[in-house]
Amino acid sequence: MANNKQDPLDARAAAKAKAQQQVKAKERRTTVIIIAAALVVIAAFAGIVYFIVNSSKVPALPDAHAPQVADETGGIPVGTGGVAGVDVPTDVTRVDLYIDLMCPVCNQFEQINGKDLDSLREDGTIALVYHPISILDRASSGTKYSTRAANAVAVVADQDPSHFLAFITALYANQPQENSTGLSDDEIAAIAIGVGVPADVAGSFKKGEFEKWVIAATDRASQDGMTGTPTVMVNRELLDPKQVNYFTPGTLKAYLEQLSGGGSSADPSASS
């Protein structure tokens, strides 16, 4: 009959080998964790360096060449007749819209609230101010679509202000998907011409006349508290979508009507 009893020396050797394997596995895991942590730190440092380097390239908003209708906040006001910079009331509720023309949520906001805001603007209930900014250049495969589109909008505000709103509406209607190359300068120009912008104005988009202003206005928007698009400010104070759910049709309009009728002390939650 065979003897299956293991030799004590062999058992100790096996246990020692297993323990050594466990120690080595733990050392490998520790090494992987250290390397991963180091890579995170390096990436974060690189991001900080990138931000610092690029921030140094951002002109101060007052120093940037701006559209003649733009105000000191980097916004483009639209008056009661729908013309940028003309017939803008100063003694009513001010509504600032921060938009990125590649932002699909901005497009959604426009579809829900655009007609309501136009109605309030036309009857003089609000002063409506657009902030075309560029936070999604990273989502256009290196073409900087957000900056180029915002520049085009700024050119139209400056040189053909009566078509400013129509051009924004048309850009939303032809909005490219995020992480695509966006629209080319020629395609943006064709959209502008399609809503009535003169060909020579549209042809000047590719010069990038107001791109530095767009960058400066985007930086100013961040300083003012904008953390994403769309952002809504009412009387220069951020409007919390958790208090006024402006993605529910009619809610923003009702809140602004209430605010205009009852003064600045209106409760935002009353319209949510």
C-alpha positions in Angstrom: 0.0 0.0 0.0 1.5 3.3 -1.0 2.4 5.9 1.6 0.6 9.2 0.7 1.8 11.1 3.8 3.7 14.3 2.7 7.2 14.8 4.1 7.3 17.7 6.6 10.3 19.2 4.8 8.5 19.2 1.5 5.4 20.8 3.1 7.5 23.6 4.6 9.2 24.2 1.2 5.9 24.4 -0.6 4.5 26.8 2.0 7.6 28.9 1.7 7.4 29.0 -2.1 3.7 29.9 -1.9 4.4 32.7 0.5 7.2 34.0 -1.8 4.8 34.0 -4.7 2.2 36.0 -2.7 4.9 38.6 -1.7 6.0 39.0 -5.3 2.4 39.4 -6.5 1.8 42.0 -3.8 5.0 43.8 -4.9 3.8 43.8 -8.5 0.4 45.2 -7.5 2.1 47.9 -5.4 4.4 48.8 -8.3 1.4 49.0 -10.7 -0.4 51.3 -8.2 2.6 53.5 -7.8 3.1 53.8 -11.6 -0.6 54.6 -12.1 -0.5 57.2 -9.4 2.6 58.8 -10.9 0.9 58.9 -14.3 -2.1 60.6 -12.8 0.1 63.2 -11.1 2.1 63.8 -14.3 -1.2 64.2 -16.3 -2.6 66.6 -13.8 0.6 68.6 -13.8 0.6 68.6 -17.6 -2.9 69.9 -17.5 -2.0 72.7 -15.1 1.0 73.7 -17.2 -1.2 73.6 -20.3 -3.8 75.8 -18.6 -1.2 78.3 -17.4 0.6 78.5 -20.8 -2.7 79.0 -22.7 -4.1 81.4 -20.1 -1.1 83.6 -20.7 -2.2 83.8 -24.4 -5.8 85.0 -23.5 -6.1 88.7 -24.0 -8.0 90.7 -21.3 -11.5 91.3 -22.6 -11.3 95.1 -22.7 -8.1 94.8 -24.8 -9.6 92.4 -27.3 -10.8 93.6 -30.7 -14.6 93.2 -30.2 -17.7 93.5 -32.4 -18.9 97.1 -32.1 -22.2 95.9 -30.6 -20.6 93.8 -27.8 -20.8 95.0 -24.2 -18.2 94.9 -21.4 -19.2 91.4 -20.3 -18.5 89.8 -23.7 -22.1 89.6 -24.6 -24.0 90.7 -27.7 -27.4 92.3 -26.8 -30.4 92.0 -29.1 -33.1 94.7 -29.1 -36.8 94.5 -29.4 -36.7 94.5 -33.2 -34.3 91.5 -33.3 -31.3 93.5 -34.4 -28.1 93.1 -32.4 -27.2 96.3 -30.5 -30.3 98.3 -31.5 -33.2 99.2 -29.3 -32.0 97.3 -26.3 -33.9 98.4 -23.2 -31.9 99.1 -20.1 -34.5 99.3 -17.3 -35.9 95.7 -17.6 -34.8 92.2 -16.5 -31.5 91.3 -18.2 -31.1 87.7 -19.4 -27.6 86.5 -20.5 -27.3 83.2 -22.5 -23.9 81.5 -22.7 -23.9 79.2 -25.6 -21.4 77.0 -27.5 -22.6 76.4 -31.1 -21.4 72.8 -31.0 -23.2 72.1 -27.7 -26.2 69.8 -28.4 -27.8 70.8 -25.0 -27.6 74.5 -26.1 -29.6 73.5 -29.2 -32.1 71.7 -27.0 -32.4 74.8 -24.8 -33.0 76.9 -27.9 -35.7 74.6 -29.2 -37.5 74.7 -25.8 -37.1 78.4 -25.0 -36.2 80.3 -28.2 -39.7 81.4 -29.1 -40.6 82.3 -25.5 -37.4 84.4 -25.1 -38.1 86.1 -28.5 -41.6 87.0 -27.4 -40.4 88.5 -24.1 -37.6 90.4 -25.9 -40.0 91.7 -28.5 -42.5 93.1 -26.0 -39.7 94.7 -23.9 -40.1 92.4 -20.9 -36.4 91.4 -21.0 -33.1 92.5 -22.5 -31.6 89.5 -24.1 -27.8 89.1 -24.4 -26.0 86.3 -26.2 -22.6 85.1 -25.3 -21.1 83.0 -28.1 -18.2 81.2 -26.4 -15.9 78.3 -27.2 -15.5 75.6 -24.6 -15.9 72.6 -27.0 -13.0 73.2 -29.4 -11.6 69.9 -28.0 -14.7 68.1 -29.4 -14.1 69.1 -33.1 -11.0 66.9 -33.9 -8.6 69.9 -33.9 -10.6 72.2 -36.2 -11.7 74.6 -33.4 -15.2 74.6 -34.7 -16.6 76.3 -31.6 -14.2 79.2 -31.9 -14.7 79.5 -35.7 -18.5 79.5 -35.3 -18.5 82.0 -32.5 -16.2 84.2 -34.6 -18.6 84.0 -37.5 -21.5 85.0 -35.3 -19.5 87.9 -34.0 -18.7 89.1 -37.5 -22.4 89.0 -38.4 -23.3 91.0 -35.2 -20.7 93.5 -36.2 -21.3 93.9 -39.9 -24.9 92.7 -40.5 -26.7 92.8 -37.1 -30.1 92.3 -38.5 -29.3 88.7 -39.4 -27.6 87.9 -36.1 -30.5 85.8 -34.7 -31.3 84.1 -38.0 -27.7 83.0 -38.4 -27.6 81.5 -34.9 -30.9 79.6 -35.6 -29.5 78.3 -38.9 -26.2 77.2 -37.2 -28.3 75.2 -34.7 -30.3 73.7 -37.5 -27.1 72.5 -39.1 -25.2 71.7 -35.9 -22.4 69.1 -36.4 -22.1 66.3 -33.9 -19.6 66.5 -31.1 -16.2 64.8 -31.8 -16.6 65.4 -35.5 -14.6 67.9 -37.5 -17.5 70.4 -37.4 -18.4 72.6 -40.4 -15.8 74.1 -42.6 -15.4 77.9 -43.0 -17.1 77.6 -46.4 -20.0 75.6 -45.0 -20.5 78.2 -42.2 -20.4 81.0 -44.9 -22.9 79.2 -47.0 -25.3 78.9 -44.0 -24.9 82.6 -43.4 -25.6 83.5 -47.0 -28.6 81.3 -46.9 -30.2 83.5 -44.2 -29.4 86.8 -46.0 -25.9 87.7 -44.8 -24.0 89.4 -47.7 -21.5 87.2 -49.5 -18.6 89.5 -48.7 -19.4 89.5 -45.0 -19.7 85.7 -45.0 -16.4 85.4 -47.0 -14.6 87.3 -44.2 -15.3 84.6 -41.6 -12.1 82.7 -42.3 -10.0 85.8 -41.4 -10.8 85.1 -37.8 -11.2 88.8 -37.0 -12.9 88.2 -33.6 -11.3 84.9 -32.5 -9.2 86.5 -29.8 -12.3 88.3 -28.6 -14.1 84.9 -28.4 -11.3 83.5 -26.4 -11.3 86.5 -24.1 -15.1 86.4 -23.7 -14.9 82.6 -22.9 -12.3 83.4 -20.2 -14.5 86.2 -18.8 -17.5 83.8 -18.8 -15.6 81.4 -16.7 -14.7 84.2 -14.3 -18.4 85.1 -14.0 -19.2 81.5 -12.9 -20.0 79.8 -16.2 -19.0 76.1 -15.8 -20.8 74.7 -18.9 -23.2 75.5 -21.6 -26.0 76.5 -21.7 -25.7 78.8 -18.8 -28.4 81.4 -18.0 -27.9 84.6 -16.0 -30.7 86.8 -14.8 -29.7 90.3 -13.8 -26.1 89.0 -13.9 -26.7 86.3 -11.4 -26.5 82.6 -12.3 -29.9 80.9 -12.6 -29.9 77.4 -11.0 -31.7 74.9 -13.3 -32.5 72.9 -10.2 -34.6 75.9 -9.0 -35.9 77.0 -12.4 -36.0 73.9 -14.7 -35.6 75.7 -18.0 -35.7 72.4 -19.9 -39.4 72.2 -19.1 -41.3 74.1 -21.7 -42.8 77.4 -20.4 -41.0 77.3 -17.1 -38.3 79.9 -17.9 -40.9 82.2 -19.5 -43.2 82.0 -16.5 -40.3 82.7 -14.2 -39.2 85.8 -16.1 -42.7 87.1 -16.4 -43.1 86.7 -12.7 -39.8 88.3 -12.0 -40.6 91.3 -14.2 -44.0 91.8 -12.7 -43.0 91.2 -9.1 -39.5 92.6 -8.9 -36.1 90.9 -8.2 -37.4 89.3 -5.0 -39.4 86.7 -6.9 -38.9 83.1 -5.7 -37.2 81.0 -8.4 -38.7 77.8 -7.0 -42.2 79.1 -7.6 -41.9 78.3 -11.4 -40.2 75.0 -11.1 
